């Protein structure tokens, strides 16, 4: 490392720090001094940026582009980036249909539509600043889905957004501005909301799981969950009580959520497992000590298993602790009852008693055969 002194091309004197082999240092120093000094170079860049900004603003005005939103510095920077983006588009538009199809996998009219969509709808300065390092291909891929929507799709989404706004309910104790959008299908209930720990704890406690494909918390509807309408109303009610605004398109479900009119999800069920009844609970209760006392009961994760022969005892247990039977469990009990009804019932003959003979006693009592060694 060494310091070299000299005069820059702008006429200012200065010094530069050079690293590397000694034989190359003078050459590197001469190359540095052939440039402008750092202050002059920064002044030159600033002037160049101002000229580019002025040119970009004038061209934007000629094209009647919408004004950009942001701070003064952000707008100036974004205007230059936007103009560079326009020029990139124009370069490919001049290449023709074949080049565009090969490079971007879209038609020339589609490319023009994407360009016009960006210039018309993307008015935030931060939008252009954030895409400054992206290739034109990546920008097109990012905007293609939105830009190429048909007028019918745009109208549909506009109407859908209006319907959603009319379906939002705000609790009196609103704690969050974002709205939890609850989607209801016969086989599934899902809810979308920005990352929030309070929200996560509520949906997790209700048995919802994160679905990466739809970027939402979802619950599959099955026999043991109750209907999708009941689960959506329960979820909506709990979120409203926690201070979260909710959006439910179905007016009846929305009203049930507001009024708390739903059948709470049962977390205590008796399933069928092979030829046994499986007692299972997921509500956090400690029922093991009670369930394991049933006849023939044994633990087999995640349930206590009981032989179907003791279904009456299981039914009494279910009545005491609020358990419900699945259809398969009811079927198993019914099969056992029918099997018992059709079984052969008999009245067995009394057991035969076997009399054990005492031979020695018989001999002793016999007058004709007295043993000599037993005589006096």
Secondary structure in CASP SS format (residue, H / E / C, confidence):
PFRMAT SS
TARGET T0000
AUTHOR 0000-0000-0000
METHOD secondary structure of the structure
MODEL  1
X C 1.00
X E 1.00
X E 1.00
X E 1.00
X E 1.00
X E 1.00
X E 1.00
X C 1.00
X C 1.00
X C 1.00
X C 1.00
X C 1.00
X E 1.00
X E 1.00
X E 1.00
X E 1.00
X E 1.00
X E 1.00
X C 1.00
X C 1.00
X C 1.00
X H 1.00
X H 1.00
X H 1.00
X H 1.00
X H 1.00
X H 1.00
X H 1.00
X H 1.00
X H 1.00
X H 1.00
X H 1.00
X H 1.00
X C 1.00
X C 1.00
X C 1.00
X C 1.00
X H 1.00
X H 1.00
X H 1.00
X H 1.00
X H 1.00
X H 1.00
X H 1.00
X H 1.00
X H 1.00
X H 1.00
X H 1.00
X H 1.00
X H 1.00
X H 1.00
X H 1.00
X H 1.00
X H 1.00
X H 1.00
X H 1.00
X H 1.00
X H 1.00
X H 1.00
X H 1.00
X H 1.00
X H 1.00
X C 1.00
X C 1.00
X C 1.00
X C 1.00
X C 1.00
X C 1.00
X E 1.00
X C 1.00
X C 1.00
X H 1.00
X H 1.00
X H 1.00
X H 1.00
X H 1.00
X H 1.00
X H 1.00
X H 1.00
X H 1.00
X H 1.00
X H 1.00
X H 1.00
X H 1.00
X H 1.00
X H 1.00
X H 1.00
X H 1.00
X H 1.00
X H 1.00
X H 1.00
X H 1.00
X H 1.00
X H 1.00
X H 1.00
X C 1.00
X H 1.00
X H 1.00
X H 1.00
X H 1.00
X H 1.00
X H 1.00
X H 1.00
X H 1.00
X C 1.00
X C 1.00
X C 1.00
X H 1.00
X H 1.00
X H 1.00
X H 1.00
X H 1.00
X H 1.00
X H 1.00
X H 1.00
X H 1.00
X H 1.00
X H 1.00
X H 1.00
X H 1.00
X H 1.00
X C 1.00
X C 1.00
X E 1.00
X H 1.00
X H 1.00
X H 1.00
X H 1.00
X H 1.00
X H 1.00
X C 1.00
X C 1.00
X C 1.00
X C 1.00
X C 1.00
X H 1.00
X H 1.00
X H 1.00
X H 1.00
X H 1.00
X H 1.00
X H 1.00
X H 1.00
X H 1.00
X H 1.00
X H 1.00
X H 1.00
X C 1.00
X C 1.00
X C 1.00
X H 1.00
X H 1.00
X H 1.00
X H 1.00
X H 1.00
X H 1.00
X H 1.00
X H 1.00
X H 1.00
X H 1.00
X H 1.00
X H 1.00
X H 1.00
X H 1.00
X H 1.00
X H 1.00
X C 1.00
X E 1.00
X E 1.00
X C 1.00
X C 1.00
X C 1.00
X C 1.00
X C 1.00
X C 1.00
X C 1.00
X C 1.00
X C 1.00
X E 1.00
X E 1.00
X E 1.00
X E 1.00
X E 1.00
X E 1.00
X E 1.00
X C 1.00
X C 1.00
X E 1.00
X E 1.00
X E 1.00
X E 1.00
X E 1.00
X C 1.00
X C 1.00
X C 1.00
X C 1.00
X H 1.00
X H 1.00
X H 1.00
X H 1.00
X H 1.00
X H 1.00
X H 1.00
X H 1.00
X H 1.00
X C 1.00
X C 1.00
X C 1.00
X E 1.00
X E 1.00
X E 1.00
X C 1.00
X C 1.00
X C 1.00
X C 1.00
X E 1.00
X E 1.00
X E 1.00
X E 1.00
X E 1.00
X C 1.00
X C 1.00
X C 1.00
X C 1.00
X C 1.00
X C 1.00
X C 1.00
X H 1.00
X H 1.00
X H 1.00
X H 1.00
X H 1.00
X H 1.00
X H 1.00
X H 1.00
X H 1.00
X H 1.00
X H 1.00
X H 1.00
X H 1.00
X H 1.00
X C 1.00
X C 1.00
X C 1.00
X E 1.00
X E 1.00
X E 1.00
X E 1.00
X C 1.00
X C 1.00
X H 1.00
X H 1.00
X H 1.00
X H 1.00
X H 1.00
X H 1.00
X H 1.00
X H 1.00
X H 1.00
X C 1.00
X C 1.00
X C 1.00
X C 1.00
X C 1.00
X C 1.00
X C 1.00
X C 1.00
X E 1.00
X E 1.00
X E 1.00
X E 1.00
X E 1.00
X E 1.00
X C 1.00
X C 1.00
X E 1.00
X E 1.00
X E 1.00
X E 1.00
X E 1.00
X E 1.00
X C 1.00
X C 1.00
X C 1.00
X C 1.00
X C 1.00
X C 1.00
X H 1.00
X H 1.00
X H 1.00
X H 1.00
X C 1.00
X C 1.00
X C 1.00
X C 1.00
X C 1.00
X C 1.00
X E 1.00
X E 1.00
X E 1.00
X C 1.00
X C 1.00
X E 1.00
X E 1.00
X E 1.00
X E 1.00
X E 1.00
X H 1.00
X H 1.00
X H 1.00
X H 1.00
X H 1.00
X H 1.00
X H 1.00
X H 1.00
X H 1.00
X H 1.00
X H 1.00
X H 1.00
X H 1.00
X H 1.00
X C 1.00
X C 1.00
X E 1.00
X E 1.00
X C 1.00
X H 1.00
X H 1.00
X H 1.00
X H 1.00
X H 1.00
X H 1.00
X H 1.00
X H 1.00
X H 1.00
X H 1.00
X H 1.00
X H 1.00
X H 1.00
X H 1.00
X H 1.00
X H 1.00
X C 1.00
X C 1.00
X C 1.00
X C 1.00
X C 1.00
X C 1.00
X C 1.00
X C 1.00
X C 1.00
X C 1.00
X C 1.00
X C 1.00
X C 1.00
X C 1.00
X C 1.00
X C 1.00
X H 1.00
X H 1.00
X H 1.00
X H 1.00
X H 1.00
X H 1.00
X H 1.00
X C 1.00
X C 1.00
X C 1.00
X C 1.00
X C 1.00
X C 1.00
X H 1.00
X H 1.00
X H 1.00
X C 1.00
X C 1.00
END
